[in-house]
Amino acid sequence: MACLMFTSALYLQLYSTEWIHLSYGLVFKRFQIWRLITNFFFLGQFSFPFAMNLFIILKYGVSLERGPFDKRTADYVWMLIFGALSLLVMAAVPFLYTPFMGTSLVFMIVYVWGREFANERINSIWPGLTEGLPLKPCILGMVVGHLYYFLTVLYPLSGGKYAFKTPLWVHKVVAFWGEGTQFNAPVQRDPFAGVSFRGRSYRLNGSTRTSTRTNTSEQQPNPAAGDPFRGRSYRLSGH
C-alpha cells in the first residue's frame, strides 16, 4: 500500500524523486535521515515493472506470511528489517549503489520464497526482468535473501550455532501495534492495541453499557495448547 501511495503521489506531482532517493552525502551532511527509509517504498512510475513488483509482493510476500511465517509476525518483520539494513550497507559500496532499493527488497522475498517452496514454479516473474527491471537491484536482493537464509537455516543445519534471533524490540513493536501473532513471544501482546476508546459508554435511554475492557486472561490463548513440541527448529516454518 505504501509503495502504491508513493507512486500515485509522484504521478500527481506532489513530490520529486530527488526528495526521497538514497544519498549518503545528504544523509550525513544535511541529516536527511528519511532517505534511509523512503528509498525502499518507491518501485518506479506506473509501468509494467511496477505492476510486476506489486504482483510479487502480493503473491510471494503474502504466501510467506501465511506459510513459513504463519503466527510469526515479528520474525517476518525482522527478516524485512535485516534485508533493508543489509542493502543499505551494500549501497555504501559505489559499485553496488542504487538510488532506490525497493526492487532489491522485493527480490529478497522472492529468493526466500523460492527456498521454502522449492517445488513451486516462479517462472511468472522472469518476463519482468526482460521488460525493464534493472538486473543489479534484483541480484542484490537475491544475495541478501541468500545471506538471510544461510544464517537462519543452512548454517544451523550444518552444525553451527543458531544466533540469529529476532531482537526483543521487534517483538515489542509488533506487540504494541497489535498486528499479527507470534508463538512463544518474549512479550505479551497488548489486548487493547488499536482501541481508540476504552471508557464506559451510555445508551440513549440512560442505561450503562459495559466497558470494552475484558479479562485479558480469558483472551490470551495458552501458548502450549495444541503444541506438543516446542523445541528448537531451524526451518523458517518452525517445523
C-alpha positions as CSV (number, residue, x, y, z in Angstrom):
1,M,0.0,0.0,0.0
2,A,2.8,2.4,0.8
3,C,4.5,1.7,-2.5
4,L,1.3,2.4,-4.4
5,M,0.8,5.7,-2.4
6,F,4.4,6.8,-3.2
7,T,3.9,6.2,-6.9
8,S,0.5,7.8,-7.0
9,A,1.8,10.9,-5.3
10,L,4.6,11.1,-7.8
11,Y,2.1,10.7,-10.7
12,L,0.1,13.7,-9.2
13,Q,3.4,15.6,-9.0
14,L,3.1,16.0,-5.2
15,Y,6.8,15.4,-4.7
16,S,10.0,14.7,-6.7
17,T,12.2,11.6,-6.5
18,E,15.1,13.9,-5.6
19,W,13.5,14.2,-2.2
20,I,13.4,10.5,-1.3
21,H,16.3,8.7,-3.2
22,L,19.2,7.3,-1.2
23,S,22.1,9.7,-0.9
24,Y,24.6,9.2,1.8
25,G,26.1,12.6,1.2
26,L,22.7,14.2,2.0
27,V,22.1,11.8,4.9
28,F,25.4,12.6,6.7
29,K,25.9,16.3,5.6
30,R,22.3,17.5,5.8
31,F,20.9,14.9,8.2
32,Q,18.2,13.9,5.8
33,I,17.7,10.6,7.6
34,W,14.4,9.8,6.0
35,R,16.2,8.8,2.8
36,L,17.4,5.6,4.5
37,I,13.7,4.6,4.6
38,T,11.8,6.3,1.8
39,N,14.0,4.8,-1.0
40,F,12.5,1.4,-0.2
41,F,9.0,2.5,-0.8
42,F,9.5,3.7,-4.4
43,L,9.2,1.0,-7.0
44,G,9.1,3.3,-10.0
45,Q,6.4,5.0,-12.0
46,F,3.3,3.3,-13.2
47,S,4.6,0.8,-15.7
48,F,4.8,-3.0,-16.3
49,P,7.9,-3.4,-14.0
50,F,5.9,-1.5,-11.3
51,A,3.0,-3.9,-11.7
52,M,5.4,-6.9,-11.6
53,N,6.8,-5.7,-8.3
54,L,3.4,-5.3,-6.8
55,F,2.4,-8.7,-8.1
56,I,5.5,-10.3,-6.4
57,I,4.7,-8.6,-3.1
58,L,1.0,-9.7,-3.1
59,K,1.7,-13.3,-4.3
60,Y,5.0,-14.3,-2.7
61,G,5.1,-11.9,0.2
62,V,1.7,-12.9,1.4
63,S,2.5,-16.6,0.7
64,L,5.5,-16.4,3.1
65,E,3.5,-14.6,5.7
66,R,0.7,-17.2,5.6
67,G,3.1,-20.1,5.2
68,P,6.5,-20.3,6.9
69,F,5.9,-17.2,8.9
70,D,2.4,-18.0,10.0
71,K,1.9,-16.8,13.5
72,R,5.5,-15.4,13.4
73,T,4.8,-11.8,12.5
74,A,7.8,-10.5,14.5
75,D,10.1,-12.9,12.7
76,Y,8.7,-11.8,9.3
77,V,9.2,-8.1,10.2
78,W,12.8,-8.8,11.3
79,M,13.5,-10.5,8.0
80,L,12.5,-7.4,6.1
81,I,14.4,-5.1,8.5
82,F,17.5,-7.3,8.1
83,G,17.2,-7.2,4.4
84,A,16.9,-3.4,4.4
85,L,19.9,-2.9,6.7
86,S,22.0,-5.3,4.6
87,L,21.1,-3.4,1.4
88,L,22.0,-0.1,3.0
89,V,25.4,-1.4,3.9
90,M,25.9,-2.8,0.3
91,A,24.8,0.5,-1.2
92,A,27.8,2.2,0.6
93,V,30.0,0.5,-2.0
94,P,30.0,2.7,-5.1
95,F,29.8,-0.3,-7.5
96,L,26.7,-1.6,-5.7
97,Y,24.9,1.7,-5.2
98,T,21.3,2.1,-6.4
99,P,19.2,5.2,-5.5
100,F,16.1,3.1,-4.9
101,M,16.3,-0.4,-3.3
102,G,12.6,-1.3,-3.1
103,T,13.1,-3.8,-6.0
104,S,16.0,-5.4,-4.2
105,L,13.9,-6.0,-1.1
106,V,11.1,-7.4,-3.3
107,F,13.6,-9.9,-4.9
108,M,14.8,-10.9,-1.4
109,I,11.3,-12.0,-0.7
110,V,11.3,-14.0,-4.0
111,Y,14.5,-15.7,-3.1
112,V,13.4,-16.7,0.4
113,W,10.1,-17.9,-1.0
114,G,11.9,-20.0,-3.7
115,R,14.0,-21.7,-1.0
116,E,11.0,-22.5,1.2
117,F,8.8,-23.6,-1.8
118,A,11.5,-25.3,-3.9
119,N,9.0,-27.4,-5.8
120,E,6.8,-24.4,-6.9
121,R,7.1,-22.6,-10.1
122,I,8.1,-18.9,-10.2
123,N,8.5,-18.5,-13.9
124,S,5.9,-15.8,-14.0
125,I,8.4,-13.2,-12.6
126,W,11.0,-13.6,-15.3
127,P,9.2,-11.6,-18.0
128,G,9.5,-8.6,-15.7
129,L,13.3,-8.9,-15.9
130,T,13.2,-8.5,-19.6
131,E,10.7,-5.7,-19.6
132,G,12.6,-3.0,-17.8
133,L,13.5,-4.2,-14.4
134,P,17.2,-3.5,-13.8
135,L,19.3,-6.6,-13.1
136,K,21.6,-5.1,-10.4
137,P,18.9,-4.4,-7.8
138,C,17.4,-7.9,-8.5
139,I,20.7,-9.6,-8.0
140,L,21.5,-7.6,-4.8
141,G,18.1,-8.7,-3.4
142,M,18.8,-12.3,-4.1
143,V,22.3,-12.0,-2.4
144,V,20.7,-10.6,0.7
145,G,18.0,-13.3,0.6
146,H,20.6,-16.0,0.5
147,L,22.5,-14.4,3.4
148,Y,19.3,-14.4,5.5
149,Y,18.5,-18.0,4.6
150,F,22.1,-19.1,5.3
151,L,22.1,-17.5,8.7
152,T,18.6,-18.8,9.7
153,V,18.5,-22.3,8.1
154,L,21.6,-23.5,6.3
155,Y,24.3,-22.6,8.9
156,P,22.4,-24.1,11.8
157,L,21.6,-27.3,9.8
158,S,25.4,-27.7,9.1
159,G,26.1,-27.7,12.9
160,G,26.6,-24.1,13.5
161,K,25.0,-22.2,16.4
162,Y,21.7,-20.5,15.8
163,A,22.3,-17.0,17.0
164,F,20.1,-15.1,14.5
165,K,17.2,-14.4,16.8
166,T,14.6,-11.7,16.4
167,P,15.5,-8.8,18.6
168,L,13.3,-8.1,21.6
169,W,12.5,-4.6,20.4
170,V,10.9,-6.0,17.2
171,H,8.7,-8.2,19.4
172,K,7.8,-5.1,21.4
173,V,6.8,-3.1,18.3
174,V,4.6,-5.9,17.0
175,A,3.0,-6.4,20.4
176,F,2.5,-2.6,20.8
177,W,0.7,-2.3,17.4
178,G,-1.2,-5.5,18.0
179,E,-0.6,-6.6,14.4
180,G,-0.3,-10.4,13.7
181,T,0.7,-13.1,16.2
182,Q,3.9,-14.6,17.4
183,F,4.3,-18.0,19.1
184,N,6.5,-18.1,22.2
185,A,6.9,-14.3,22.1
186,P,9.0,-12.8,24.9
187,V,6.5,-10.0,25.3
188,Q,2.7,-10.2,25.6
189,R,0.5,-8.5,23.0
190,D,-1.4,-5.5,24.2
191,P,-5.1,-6.7,24.2
192,F,-6.2,-3.0,23.7
193,A,-3.8,-2.2,20.9
194,G,-5.7,-0.3,18.2
195,V,-8.7,0.5,20.5
196,S,-9.2,4.3,20.4
197,F,-11.8,4.4,23.2
198,R,-11.8,2.2,26.3
199,G,-14.2,4.0,28.6
200,R,-17.7,3.4,29.7
201,S,-20.5,4.2,27.2
202,Y,-24.1,5.2,27.9
203,R,-27.2,4.4,25.9
204,L,-29.7,7.0,24.9
205,N,-32.2,5.6,27.4
206,G,-29.8,6.2,30.3
207,S,-28.6,2.6,30.8
208,T,-25.0,1.9,31.1
209,R,-23.1,-0.3,28.6
210,T,-20.4,-2.4,29.9
211,S,-16.8,-1.3,29.4
212,T,-14.8,-2.6,26.5
213,R,-12.2,-3.8,28.9
214,T,-12.4,-7.5,29.5
215,N,-10.4,-10.1,31.4
216,T,-7.1,-10.4,29.5
217,S,-6.5,-13.8,30.9
218,E,-9.6,-15.1,29.1
219,Q,-8.5,-13.6,25.8
220,Q,-4.9,-14.8,25.8
221,P,-4.5,-18.4,24.5
222,N,-2.3,-20.9,26.2
223,P,1.0,-20.9,24.2
224,A,1.4,-24.6,24.9
225,A,-2.1,-25.6,23.8
226,G,-2.1,-27.7,20.8
227,D,1.7,-27.6,20.6
228,P,3.1,-30.9,21.6
229,F,6.6,-30.0,20.7
230,R,8.1,-26.6,21.5
231,G,11.8,-27.4,20.9
232,R,14.3,-25.7,18.6
233,S,13.8,-25.7,14.9
234,Y,15.8,-24.3,12.1
235,R,13.3,-24.3,9.3
236,L,11.6,-20.9,8.6
237,S,8.2,-22.6,9.1
238,G,9.2,-23.8,12.5
239,H,8.5,-27.5,11.7
